């Protein structure tokens, strides 16, 4: 520190660059402040990323089972609205069905003649009406070894249970159930 006594006003001039006092107009962060902020950021990232990944996987599971739920409700509504039998079967066809057939998706189609097969497409009744599929590769959809049909009153041909599981650990399976009255519901398994 140097003191200047030769003028009417005395001043102190600080010659050391790291004196610890900031004058007006200086701004910024010190290296230690930046290092502490980065350390806090790294800790937050290591805590948040696994939680975010589990959150995303749970939401994907919910979205896929809701897609199936909406498809079943759509099929029931179409059966009531058009007074015709509607089928929900694997996208591979309504013929030979196994429990694992549902993994590749499903289709909704008209079956006015009741032969458990999709009717021929016409201008007024396109077949299939709608299709759906689980969207994420780690998901496994297992359904009944039979098609699901809804009659013009909205009732289904029997009890049908679909299970959606996931290869990712920690993700709960989802279950979609169609009861004979035609009501469709989902639950966590």
mmCIF file of the C-alpha atoms, coordinates in Angstrom:
data_MODEL
# 
_entry.id   MODEL 
# 
loop_
_atom_site.group_PDB 
_atom_site.id 
_atom_site.type_symbol 
_atom_site.label_atom_id 
_atom_site.label_alt_id 
_atom_site.label_comp_id 
_atom_site.label_asym_id 
_atom_site.label_entity_id 
_atom_site.label_seq_id 
_atom_site.pdbx_PDB_ins_code 
_atom_site.Cartn_x 
_atom_site.Cartn_y 
_atom_site.Cartn_z 
_atom_site.occupancy 
_atom_site.B_iso_or_equiv 
_atom_site.pdbx_formal_charge 
_atom_site.auth_seq_id 
_atom_site.auth_comp_id 
_atom_site.auth_asym_id 
_atom_site.auth_atom_id 
_atom_site.pdbx_PDB_model_num 
ATOM 1   C CA . UNK A 1 1   ? 0.000   0.000   0.000   1.00 0.00 ? 1   UNK A CA 1 
ATOM 2   C CA . UNK A 1 2   ? 1.278   3.419   -0.854  1.00 0.00 ? 2   UNK A CA 1 
ATOM 3   C CA . UNK A 1 3   ? 0.100   6.629   0.784   1.00 0.00 ? 3   UNK A CA 1 
ATOM 4   C CA . UNK A 1 4   ? 0.241   9.876   -1.139  1.00 0.00 ? 4   UNK A CA 1 
ATOM 5   C CA . UNK A 1 5   ? 0.609   12.886  1.159   1.00 0.00 ? 5   UNK A CA 1 
ATOM 6   C CA . UNK A 1 6   ? 1.561   15.531  -1.347  1.00 0.00 ? 6   UNK A CA 1 
ATOM 7   C CA . UNK A 1 7   ? -1.929  16.657  -2.261  1.00 0.00 ? 7   UNK A CA 1 
ATOM 8   C CA . UNK A 1 8   ? -4.724  18.265  -0.328  1.00 0.00 ? 8   UNK A CA 1 
ATOM 9   C CA . UNK A 1 9   ? -6.549  14.951  -0.246  1.00 0.00 ? 9   UNK A CA 1 
ATOM 10  C CA . UNK A 1 10  ? -4.849  11.853  0.915   1.00 0.00 ? 10  UNK A CA 1 
ATOM 11  C CA . UNK A 1 11  ? -5.444  8.681   -1.030  1.00 0.00 ? 11  UNK A CA 1 
ATOM 12  C CA . UNK A 1 12  ? -4.497  5.099   -0.587  1.00 0.00 ? 12  UNK A CA 1 
ATOM 13  C CA . UNK A 1 13  ? -3.438  3.198   -3.700  1.00 0.00 ? 13  UNK A CA 1 
ATOM 14  C CA . UNK A 1 14  ? -3.500  -0.569  -3.529  1.00 0.00 ? 14  UNK A CA 1 
ATOM 15  C CA . UNK A 1 15  ? -0.706  -2.071  -5.632  1.00 0.00 ? 15  UNK A CA 1 
ATOM 16  C CA . UNK A 1 16  ? -1.560  -5.740  -4.946  1.00 0.00 ? 16  UNK A CA 1 
ATOM 17  C CA . UNK A 1 17  ? -3.972  -7.175  -7.576  1.00 0.00 ? 17  UNK A CA 1 
ATOM 18  C CA . UNK A 1 18  ? -5.684  -9.625  -5.163  1.00 0.00 ? 18  UNK A CA 1 
ATOM 19  C CA . UNK A 1 19  ? -6.374  -7.195  -2.347  1.00 0.00 ? 19  UNK A CA 1 
ATOM 20  C CA . UNK A 1 20  ? -9.908  -8.521  -1.776  1.00 0.00 ? 20  UNK A CA 1 
ATOM 21  C CA . UNK A 1 21  ? -11.787 -5.288  -2.315  1.00 0.00 ? 21  UNK A CA 1 
ATOM 22  C CA . UNK A 1 22  ? -13.682 -4.595  -5.460  1.00 0.00 ? 22  UNK A CA 1 
ATOM 23  C CA . UNK A 1 23  ? -14.125 -1.095  -6.676  1.00 0.00 ? 23  UNK A CA 1 
ATOM 24  C CA . UNK A 1 24  ? -17.164 0.243   -8.436  1.00 0.00 ? 24  UNK A CA 1 
ATOM 25  C CA . UNK A 1 25  ? -17.389 -1.098  -11.963 1.00 0.00 ? 25  UNK A CA 1 
ATOM 26  C CA . UNK A 1 26  ? -15.653 -4.416  -11.313 1.00 0.00 ? 26  UNK A CA 1 
ATOM 27  C CA . UNK A 1 27  ? -17.858 -7.497  -11.578 1.00 0.00 ? 27  UNK A CA 1 
ATOM 28  C CA . UNK A 1 28  ? -17.571 -11.237 -12.104 1.00 0.00 ? 28  UNK A CA 1 
ATOM 29  C CA . UNK A 1 29  ? -16.976 -14.392 -10.143 1.00 0.00 ? 29  UNK A CA 1 
ATOM 30  C CA . UNK A 1 30  ? -13.866 -15.675 -8.509  1.00 0.00 ? 30  UNK A CA 1 
ATOM 31  C CA . UNK A 1 31  ? -12.427 -19.052 -9.465  1.00 0.00 ? 31  UNK A CA 1 
ATOM 32  C CA . UNK A 1 32  ? -13.480 -20.554 -6.136  1.00 0.00 ? 32  UNK A CA 1 
ATOM 33  C CA . UNK A 1 33  ? -17.070 -19.376 -6.605  1.00 0.00 ? 33  UNK A CA 1 
ATOM 34  C CA . UNK A 1 34  ? -17.177 -20.984 -10.054 1.00 0.00 ? 34  UNK A CA 1 
ATOM 35  C CA . UNK A 1 35  ? -15.715 -24.247 -8.751  1.00 0.00 ? 35  UNK A CA 1 
ATOM 36  C CA . UNK A 1 36  ? -18.289 -24.432 -5.934  1.00 0.00 ? 36  UNK A CA 1 
ATOM 37  C CA . UNK A 1 37  ? -21.132 -23.725 -8.366  1.00 0.00 ? 37  UNK A CA 1 
ATOM 38  C CA . UNK A 1 38  ? -19.880 -26.448 -10.742 1.00 0.00 ? 38  UNK A CA 1 
ATOM 39  C CA . UNK A 1 39  ? -19.580 -28.950 -7.876  1.00 0.00 ? 39  UNK A CA 1 
ATOM 40  C CA . UNK A 1 40  ? -23.181 -28.263 -6.854  1.00 0.00 ? 40  UNK A CA 1 
ATOM 41  C CA . UNK A 1 41  ? -24.300 -28.638 -10.469 1.00 0.00 ? 41  UNK A CA 1 
ATOM 42  C CA . UNK A 1 42  ? -22.543 -31.997 -10.844 1.00 0.00 ? 42  UNK A CA 1 
ATOM 43  C CA . UNK A 1 43  ? -24.145 -33.306 -7.656  1.00 0.00 ? 43  UNK A CA 1 
ATOM 44  C CA . UNK A 1 44  ? -27.600 -32.216 -8.850  1.00 0.00 ? 44  UNK A CA 1 
ATOM 45  C CA . UNK A 1 45  ? -27.103 -33.899 -12.220 1.00 0.00 ? 45  UNK A CA 1 
ATOM 46  C CA . UNK A 1 46  ? -26.052 -37.195 -10.621 1.00 0.00 ? 46  UNK A CA 1 
ATOM 47  C CA . UNK A 1 47  ? -29.122 -37.125 -8.398  1.00 0.00 ? 47  UNK A CA 1 
ATOM 48  C CA . UNK A 1 48  ? -31.641 -35.895 -11.002 1.00 0.00 ? 48  UNK A CA 1 
ATOM 49  C CA . UNK A 1 49  ? -30.754 -38.003 -14.058 1.00 0.00 ? 49  UNK A CA 1 
ATOM 50  C CA . UNK A 1 50  ? -31.682 -41.423 -12.589 1.00 0.00 ? 50  UNK A CA 1 
ATOM 51  C CA . UNK A 1 51  ? -34.898 -40.019 -11.156 1.00 0.00 ? 51  UNK A CA 1 
ATOM 52  C CA . UNK A 1 52  ? -35.761 -38.387 -14.477 1.00 0.00 ? 52  UNK A CA 1 
ATOM 53  C CA . UNK A 1 53  ? -35.087 -41.609 -16.362 1.00 0.00 ? 53  UNK A CA 1 
ATOM 54  C CA . UNK A 1 54  ? -37.459 -43.555 -14.073 1.00 0.00 ? 54  UNK A CA 1 
ATOM 55  C CA . UNK A 1 55  ? -40.065 -40.807 -14.480 1.00 0.00 ? 55  UNK A CA 1 
ATOM 56  C CA . UNK A 1 56  ? -39.808 -40.998 -18.286 1.00 0.00 ? 56  UNK A CA 1 
ATOM 57  C CA . UNK A 1 57  ? -40.110 -44.811 -18.303 1.00 0.00 ? 57  UNK A CA 1 
ATOM 58  C CA . UNK A 1 58  ? -43.174 -44.697 -16.037 1.00 0.00 ? 58  UNK A CA 1 
ATOM 59  C CA . UNK A 1 59  ? -44.806 -42.116 -18.317 1.00 0.00 ? 59  UNK A CA 1 
ATOM 60  C CA . UNK A 1 60  ? -44.079 -44.231 -21.392 1.00 0.00 ? 60  UNK A CA 1 
ATOM 61  C CA . UNK A 1 61  ? -45.681 -47.221 -19.691 1.00 0.00 ? 61  UNK A CA 1 
ATOM 62  C CA . UNK A 1 62  ? -48.759 -45.180 -18.815 1.00 0.00 ? 62  UNK A CA 1 
ATOM 63  C CA . UNK A 1 63  ? -49.005 -43.727 -22.338 1.00 0.00 ? 63  UNK A CA 1 
ATOM 64  C CA . UNK A 1 64  ? -48.884 -47.162 -23.975 1.00 0.00 ? 64  UNK A CA 1 
ATOM 65  C CA . UNK A 1 65  ? -51.524 -48.739 -21.730 1.00 0.00 ? 65  UNK A CA 1 
ATOM 66  C CA . UNK A 1 66  ? -53.728 -45.673 -22.216 1.00 0.00 ? 66  UNK A CA 1 
ATOM 67  C CA . UNK A 1 67  ? -53.416 -46.124 -25.982 1.00 0.00 ? 67  UNK A CA 1 
ATOM 68  C CA . UNK A 1 68  ? -54.758 -49.676 -25.615 1.00 0.00 ? 68  UNK A CA 1 
ATOM 69  C CA . UNK A 1 69  ? -57.491 -48.481 -23.239 1.00 0.00 ? 69  UNK A CA 1 
ATOM 70  C CA . UNK A 1 70  ? -58.556 -45.769 -25.710 1.00 0.00 ? 70  UNK A CA 1 
ATOM 71  C CA . UNK A 1 71  ? -58.582 -48.290 -28.573 1.00 0.00 ? 71  UNK A CA 1 
ATOM 72  C CA . UNK A 1 72  ? -60.864 -50.638 -26.610 1.00 0.00 ? 72  UNK A CA 1 
ATOM 73  C CA . UNK A 1 73  ? -63.198 -47.792 -25.660 1.00 0.00 ? 73  UNK A CA 1 
ATOM 74  C CA . UNK A 1 74  ? -63.223 -46.615 -29.279 1.00 0.00 ? 74  UNK A CA 1 
ATOM 75  C CA . UNK A 1 75  ? -64.169 -50.121 -30.464 1.00 0.00 ? 75  UNK A CA 1 
ATOM 76  C CA . UNK A 1 76  ? -67.005 -50.322 -27.931 1.00 0.00 ? 76  UNK A CA 1 
ATOM 77  C CA . UNK A 1 77  ? -68.279 -46.877 -28.903 1.00 0.00 ? 77  UNK A CA 1 
ATOM 78  C CA . UNK A 1 78  ? -68.197 -47.780 -32.623 1.00 0.00 ? 78  UNK A CA 1 
ATOM 79  C CA . UNK A 1 79  ? -70.161 -50.985 -31.946 1.00 0.00 ? 79  UNK A CA 1 
ATOM 80  C CA . UNK A 1 80  ? -72.873 -49.032 -30.142 1.00 0.00 ? 80  UNK A CA 1 
ATOM 81  C CA . UNK A 1 81  ? -72.900 -46.116 -32.587 1.00 0.00 ? 81  UNK A CA 1 
ATOM 82  C CA . UNK A 1 82  ? -73.073 -48.241 -35.758 1.00 0.00 ? 82  UNK A CA 1 
ATOM 83  C CA . UNK A 1 83  ? -75.088 -51.143 -34.282 1.00 0.00 ? 83  UNK A CA 1 
ATOM 84  C CA . UNK A 1 84  ? -72.622 -53.653 -35.639 1.00 0.00 ? 84  UNK A CA 1 
ATOM 85  C CA . UNK A 1 85  ? -70.151 -56.104 -34.108 1.00 0.00 ? 85  UNK A CA 1 
ATOM 86  C CA . UNK A 1 86  ? -66.614 -54.714 -33.784 1.00 0.00 ? 86  UNK A CA 1 
ATOM 87  C CA . UNK A 1 87  ? -63.464 -56.826 -33.360 1.00 0.00 ? 87  UNK A CA 1 
ATOM 88  C CA . UNK A 1 88  ? -60.173 -55.963 -31.695 1.00 0.00 ? 88  UNK A CA 1 
ATOM 89  C CA . UNK A 1 89  ? -57.490 -58.446 -32.694 1.00 0.00 ? 89  UNK A CA 1 
ATOM 90  C CA . UNK A 1 90  ? -53.731 -58.541 -33.211 1.00 0.00 ? 90  UNK A CA 1 
ATOM 91  C CA . UNK A 1 91  ? -52.467 -56.663 -36.245 1.00 0.00 ? 91  UNK A CA 1 
ATOM 92  C CA . UNK A 1 92  ? -51.358 -60.008 -37.728 1.00 0.00 ? 92  UNK A CA 1 
ATOM 93  C CA . UNK A 1 93  ? -55.027 -60.922 -38.179 1.00 0.00 ? 93  UNK A CA 1 
ATOM 94  C CA . UNK A 1 94  ? -58.021 -62.324 -36.343 1.00 0.00 ? 94  UNK A CA 1 
ATOM 95  C CA . UNK A 1 95  ? -57.362 -65.940 -37.349 1.00 0.00 ? 95  UNK A CA 1 
ATOM 96  C CA . UNK A 1 96  ? -54.707 -67.704 -35.289 1.00 0.00 ? 96  UNK A CA 1 
ATOM 97  C CA . UNK A 1 97  ? -54.082 -65.694 -32.108 1.00 0.00 ? 97  UNK A CA 1 
ATOM 98  C CA . UNK A 1 98  ? -51.583 -66.379 -29.351 1.00 0.00 ? 98  UNK A CA 1 
ATOM 99  C CA . UNK A 1 99  ? -50.971 -64.385 -26.192 1.00 0.00 ? 99  UNK A CA 1 
ATOM 100 C CA . UNK A 1 100 ? -47.796 -62.882 -27.648 1.00 0.00 ? 100 UNK A CA 1 
ATOM 101 C CA . UNK A 1 101 ? -49.494 -61.860 -30.925 1.00 0.00 ? 101 UNK A CA 1 
ATOM 102 C CA . UNK A 1 102 ? -50.500 -58.545 -29.386 1.00 0.00 ? 102 UNK A CA 1 
ATOM 103 C CA . UNK A 1 103 ? -46.872 -57.352 -29.128 1.00 0.00 ? 103 UNK A CA 1 
ATOM 104 C CA . UNK A 1 104 ? -46.880 -56.318 -32.808 1.00 0.00 ? 104 UNK A CA 1 
ATOM 105 C CA . UNK A 1 105 ? -49.959 -54.156 -32.378 1.00 0.00 ? 105 UNK A CA 1 
ATOM 106 C CA . UNK A 1 106 ? -53.705 -54.457 -32.807 1.00 0.00 ? 106 UNK A CA 1 
ATOM 107 C CA . UNK A 1 107 ? -56.438 -53.541 -35.240 1.00 0.00 ? 107 UNK A CA 1 
ATOM 108 C CA . UNK A 1 108 ? -60.066 -52.596 -34.858 1.00 0.00 ? 108 UNK A CA 1 
ATOM 109 C CA . UNK A 1 109 ? -62.421 -53.740 -37.608 1.00 0.00 ? 109 UNK A CA 1 
ATOM 110 C CA . UNK A 1 110 ? -66.065 -54.363 -38.498 1.00 0.00 ? 110 UNK A CA 1 
ATOM 111 C CA . UNK A 1 111 ? -67.545 -57.875 -38.355 1.00 0.00 ? 111 UNK A CA 1 
ATOM 112 C CA . UNK A 1 112 ? -71.144 -57.429 -39.465 1.00 0.00 ? 112 UNK A CA 1 
ATOM 113 C CA . UNK A 1 113 ? -71.543 -61.080 -40.530 1.00 0.00 ? 113 UNK A CA 1 
ATOM 114 C CA . UNK A 1 114 ? -70.228 -62.461 -37.187 1.00 0.00 ? 114 UNK A CA 1 
ATOM 115 C CA . UNK A 1 115 ? -67.568 -64.768 -38.642 1.00 0.00 ? 115 UNK A CA 1 
ATOM 116 C CA . UNK A 1 116 ? -64.794 -63.498 -36.293 1.00 0.00 ? 116 UNK A CA 1 
ATOM 117 C CA . UNK A 1 117 ? -62.903 -62.001 -39.235 1.00 0.00 ? 117 UNK A CA 1 
ATOM 118 C CA . UNK A 1 118 ? -62.619 -58.452 -40.495 1.00 0.00 ? 118 UNK A CA 1 
ATOM 119 C CA . UNK A 1 119 ? -65.190 -57.672 -43.166 1.00 0.00 ? 119 UNK A CA 1 
ATOM 120 C CA . UNK A 1 120 ? -64.172 -56.577 -46.619 1.00 0.00 ? 120 UNK A CA 1 
ATOM 121 C CA . UNK A 1 121 ? -63.450 -52.867 -46.854 1.00 0.00 ? 121 UNK A CA 1 
ATOM 122 C CA . UNK A 1 122 ? -66.239 -50.752 -48.292 1.00 0.00 ? 122 UNK A CA 1 
ATOM 123 C CA . UNK A 1 123 ? -66.595 -47.024 -48.807 1.00 0.00 ? 123 UNK A CA 1 
ATOM 124 C CA . UNK A 1 124 ? -68.807 -46.663 -45.742 1.00 0.00 ? 124 UNK A CA 1 
ATOM 125 C CA . UNK A 1 125 ? -66.942 -49.232 -43.611 1.00 0.00 ? 125 UNK A CA 1 
ATOM 126 C CA . UNK A 1 126 ? -63.173 -49.132 -44.073 1.00 0.00 ? 126 UNK A CA 1 
ATOM 127 C CA . UNK A 1 127 ? -61.290 -52.010 -42.450 1.00 0.00 ? 127 UNK A CA 1 
ATOM 128 C CA . UNK A 1 128 ? -59.355 -51.836 -40.279 1.00 0.00 ? 128 UNK A CA 1 
ATOM 129 C CA . UNK A 1 129 ? -60.973 -48.794 -38.723 1.00 0.00 ? 129 UNK A CA 1 
ATOM 130 C CA . UNK A 1 130 ? -57.975 -48.062 -36.533 1.00 0.00 ? 130 UNK A CA 1 
ATOM 131 C CA . UNK A 1 131 ? -54.674 -49.650 -35.558 1.00 0.00 ? 131 UNK A CA 1 
ATOM 132 C CA . UNK A 1 132 ? -52.431 -49.295 -32.532 1.00 0.00 ? 132 UNK A CA 1 
ATOM 133 C CA . UNK A 1 133 ? -49.111 -50.506 -31.196 1.00 0.00 ? 133 UNK A CA 1 
ATOM 134 C CA . UNK A 1 134 ? -46.991 -50.175 -28.079 1.00 0.00 ? 134 UNK A CA 1 
ATOM 135 C CA . UNK A 1 135 ? -44.490 -47.488 -28.986 1.00 0.00 ? 135 UNK A CA 1 
ATOM 136 C CA . UNK A 1 136 ? -41.367 -48.317 -27.034 1.00 0.00 ? 136 UNK A CA 1 
ATOM 137 C CA . UNK A 1 137 ? -39.053 -51.247 -27.699 1.00 0.00 ? 137 UNK A CA 1 
ATOM 138 C CA . UNK A 1 138 ? -38.533 -52.198 -24.057 1.00 0.00 ? 138 UNK A CA 1 
ATOM 139 C CA . UNK A 1 139 ? -42.274 -52.819 -23.553 1.00 0.00 ? 139 UNK A CA 1 
ATOM 140 C CA . UNK A 1 140 ? -43.898 -56.241 -23.841 1.00 0.00 ? 140 UNK A CA 1 
ATOM 141 C CA . UNK A 1 141 ? -47.658 -56.548 -24.356 1.00 0.00 ? 141 UNK A CA 1 
ATOM 142 C CA . UNK A 1 142 ? -49.274 -59.907 -23.644 1.00 0.00 ? 142 UNK A CA 1 
ATOM 143 C CA . UNK A 1 143 ? -52.997 -60.358 -24.209 1.00 0.00 ? 143 UNK A CA 1 
ATOM 144 C CA . UNK A 1 144 ? -55.602 -63.079 -24.420 1.00 0.00 ? 144 UNK A CA 1 
ATOM 145 C CA . UNK A 1 145 ? -55.234 -65.920 -26.904 1.00 0.00 ? 145 UNK A CA 1 
ATOM 146 C CA . UNK A 1 146 ? -58.479 -64.768 -28.488 1.00 0.00 ? 146 UNK A CA 1 
ATOM 147 C CA . UNK A 1 147 ? -59.868 -61.665 -30.105 1.00 0.00 ? 147 UNK A CA 1 
ATOM 148 C CA . UNK A 1 148 ? -62.000 -59.166 -28.211 1.00 0.00 ? 148 UNK A CA 1 
ATOM 149 C CA . UNK A 1 149 ? -65.352 -58.290 -29.717 1.00 0.00 ? 149 UNK A CA 1 
ATOM 150 C CA . UNK A 1 150 ? -68.053 -55.807 -28.791 1.00 0.00 ? 150 UNK A CA 1 
ATOM 151 C CA . UNK A 1 151 ? -71.688 -56.342 -29.756 1.00 0.00 ? 151 UNK A CA 1 
ATOM 152 C CA . UNK A 1 152 ? -74.109 -53.536 -30.709 1.00 0.00 ? 152 UNK A CA 1 
ATOM 153 C CA . UNK A 1 153 ? -75.116 -53.206 -27.036 1.00 0.00 ? 153 UNK A CA 1 
ATOM 154 C CA . UNK A 1 154 ? -71.484 -52.530 -26.041 1.00 0.00 ? 154 UNK A CA 1 
ATOM 155 C CA . UNK A 1 155 ? -70.914 -55.822 -24.216 1.00 0.00 ? 155 UNK A CA 1 
ATOM 156 C CA . UNK A 1 156 ? -67.753 -57.790 -24.874 1.00 0.00 ? 156 UNK A CA 1 
ATOM 157 C CA . UNK A 1 157 ? -67.433 -61.472 -25.710 1.00 0.00 ? 157 UNK A CA 1 
ATOM 158 C CA . UNK A 1 158 ? -65.925 -62.217 -22.292 1.00 0.00 ? 158 UNK A CA 1 
ATOM 159 C CA . UNK A 1 159 ? -63.202 -61.271 -19.881 1.00 0.00 ? 159 UNK A CA 1 
ATOM 160 C CA . UNK A 1 160 ? -59.923 -60.166 -21.477 1.00 0.00 ? 160 UNK A CA 1 
ATOM 161 C CA . UNK A 1 161 ? -56.760 -59.134 -19.657 1.00 0.00 ? 161 UNK A CA 1 
ATOM 162 C CA . UNK A 1 162 ? -53.737 -57.434 -21.212 1.00 0.00 ? 162 UNK A CA 1 
ATOM 163 C CA . UNK A 1 163 ? -50.449 -57.038 -19.346 1.00 0.00 ? 163 UNK A CA 1 
ATOM 164 C CA . UNK A 1 164 ? -47.866 -54.460 -20.336 1.00 0.00 ? 164 UNK A CA 1 
ATOM 165 C CA . UNK A 1 165 ? -44.449 -55.092 -18.818 1.00 0.00 ? 165 UNK A CA 1 
ATOM 166 C CA . UNK A 1 166 ? -41.137 -53.383 -19.366 1.00 0.00 ? 166 UNK A CA 1 
ATOM 167 C CA . UNK A 1 167 ? -37.569 -54.697 -19.551 1.00 0.00 ? 167 UNK A CA 1 
ATOM 168 C CA . UNK A 1 168 ? -36.389 -51.620 -17.644 1.00 0.00 ? 168 UNK A CA 1 
ATOM 169 C CA . UNK A 1 169 ? -36.034 -52.403 -13.938 1.00 0.00 ? 169 UNK A CA 1 
ATOM 170 C CA . UNK A 1 170 ? -38.226 -50.508 -11.518 1.00 0.00 ? 170 UNK A CA 1 
ATOM 171 C CA . UNK A 1 171 ? -41.073 -49.885 -13.973 1.00 0.00 ? 171 UNK A CA 1 
ATOM 172 C CA . UNK A 1 172 ? -44.357 -51.341 -12.769 1.00 0.00 ? 172 UNK A CA 1 
ATOM 173 C CA . UNK A 1 173 ? -46.452 -53.426 -15.111 1.00 0.00 ? 173 UNK A CA 1 
ATOM 174 C CA . UNK A 1 174 ? -49.815 -52.096 -16.232 1.00 0.00 ? 174 UNK A CA 1 
ATOM 175 C CA . UNK A 1 175 ? -52.949 -54.187 -16.702 1.00 0.00 ? 175 UNK A CA 1 
ATOM 176 C CA . UNK A 1 176 ? -55.877 -53.406 -19.000 1.00 0.00 ? 176 UNK A CA 1 
ATOM 177 C CA . UNK A 1 177 ? -59.011 -55.444 -18.345 1.00 0.00 ? 177 UNK A CA 1 
ATOM 178 C CA . UNK A 1 178 ? -62.154 -55.756 -20.442 1.00 0.00 ? 178 UNK A CA 1 
ATOM 179 C CA . UNK A 1 179 ? -65.069 -57.211 -18.479 1.00 0.00 ? 179 UNK A CA 1 
ATOM 180 C CA . UNK A 1 180 ? -68.092 -58.916 -20.119 1.00 0.00 ? 180 UNK A CA 1 
ATOM 181 C CA . UNK A 1 181 ? -70.264 -55.802 -19.649 1.00 0.00 ? 181 UNK A CA 1 
ATOM 182 C CA . UNK A 1 182 ? -67.816 -54.014 -21.978 1.00 0.00 ? 182 UNK A CA 1 
ATOM 183 C CA . UNK A 1 183 ? -66.230 -51.799 -19.346 1.00 0.00 ? 183 UNK A CA 1 
ATOM 184 C CA . UNK A 1 184 ? -62.504 -51.286 -19.879 1.00 0.00 ? 184 UNK A CA 1 
ATOM 185 C CA . UNK A 1 185 ? -60.215 -50.357 -17.011 1.00 0.00 ? 185 UNK A CA 1 
ATOM 186 C CA . UNK A 1 186 ? -56.512 -50.120 -16.260 1.00 0.00 ? 186 UNK A CA 1 
ATOM 187 C CA . UNK A 1 187 ? -54.492 -50.676 -13.131 1.00 0.00 ? 187 UNK A CA 1 
ATOM 188 C CA . UNK A 1 188 ? -50.898 -50.948 -11.944 1.00 0.00 ? 188 UNK A CA 1 
ATOM 189 C CA . UNK A 1 189 ? -49.852 -54.508 -11.319 1.00 0.00 ? 189 UNK A CA 1 
# 
